[in-house]
Amino acid sequence: MSFCLLLFVALFAPAESLADNLSAFSADSLYTLGSNASQSASDSKEAYFCTVSVVVVVALLLFWVYSLYRINRQKTLRLKTLETERALLRHQMNPQLVFNTLNYIQNSISDNELENAESSLTNFTKLLRLNFDNSRKQQVLLSVDLLALSLYLDLERVRYGNKFNYKININGTVDDEKLFVPPMLIQPFVENAVLYGLAHKNSSDGFITININDRNDEQTIECEIIDNGIGRKAAAEYNKGKIGRNSAILKLTHERLQEVNHAKRDACYSITDLVDDNSNPMGTRVAIIIPYSEDAK
């Protein structure tokens, strides 16, 4: 089109005005091209900003939805934690232990064994208070948790007529006065060792060793519980057909470990049957990986 117009001007326009016409045409053409280029650049910028705006809005919406999801998930986990803690509080004191302890105290008073009665009563009240206090906390000092464990074992030892002994070892660089752990994760496994491993043992040389080991990793310790009881297979025969309280406790403990893992903490446990060279049962070993922190929550 521009070329045809230029040819027409060259053929029919006067010679003296040809240069002026060409100059004017060139200026108009350049102006038109410049205007089109400016409009195109403006449209490109507008499209770019529209695209960026859409991306930002979508990102904000996704962040809002994810925030709502996290808040709802946290609320659900808190409710589940509270339900588990309430259930644990209902189950943590073995009714048989309470009955036998009180019965033992009463018999000791009747037999004028006042020191035994006073010692058992002191341990019993301390254990009740510690269990009640610990059940309302997310974390307690490791030393406090081990104290509750010692009180429990002392009462059970009396209950079973000093049929077993125990020892708690704190190994490596573990400082039980500085580390905070979830409360009452160890006791259900120790209770399992007493009730199902040592209670049916014919001899009086039962022993439970509890080792607290430093793992030198991401703020976890290992609690190792070793008993020389009759083993899980024989214990299962003794308790065949019974609905064990202990199975409920272990289930609750498993749920608590899962809740700890929701916080990206490495919590788990394993159970190993111990045997001699002839494959005869020698007891059970439980290893629990427990997360800790150096500040109470």
VENTA-V90294 format. One record per pair of residues at least 12 apart in sequence whose ideal C-beta (glycine too) atoms are under 6 Angstrom apart, sorted by the first residue. I is the first residue (numbers start at 1). J is the second residue. Records with the same first field share a line. If there is no record, write none. Layout:
# VENTA-V90294
I = J ; J
This chain:
# VENTA-V90294
9 = 21
77 = 262
81 = 259
84 = 252 ; 255 ; 256
85 = 135
87 = 252
88 = 252
89 = 135
91 = 249
92 = 131
100 = 159
101 = 124 ; 155
104 = 120 ; 158
105 = 117 ; 120 ; 121
120 = 158
123 = 151 ; 154 ; 155
126 = 151
127 = 151
130 = 148
134 = 183
138 = 297
139 = 180 ; 296 ; 297
140 = 183
142 = 176 ; 179 ; 181
143 = 176 ; 177
145 = 183
146 = 168
149 = 186 ; 187
153 = 166
156 = 194
163 = 204 ; 206
164 = 198 ; 206
165 = 207
166 = 208
167 = 209
168 = 210
169 = 211
170 = 212
171 = 213
172 = 214
173 = 214
174 = 212 ; 214 ; 221
179 = 292
180 = 293 ; 296
181 = 290 ; 292
185 = 290
186 = 223
188 = 249 ; 250 ; 253
189 = 225 ; 286
190 = 225
192 = 246
193 = 208 ; 227
196 = 235
197 = 227 ; 229 ; 284
198 = 229
200 = 230 ; 238
201 = 229 ; 230
207 = 228
208 = 227
209 = 226
210 = 225
211 = 224
219 = 292
220 = 266 ; 289 ; 291
221 = 290 ; 292
222 = 287 ; 289
223 = 288 ; 290
224 = 287
225 = 286
226 = 285
227 = 283 ; 284
228 = 283
229 = 283
231 = 273 ; 281
232 = 273
265 = 291
266 = 289
267 = 289 ; 291
268 = 289
269 = 288
270 = 287
271 = 286
272 = 285
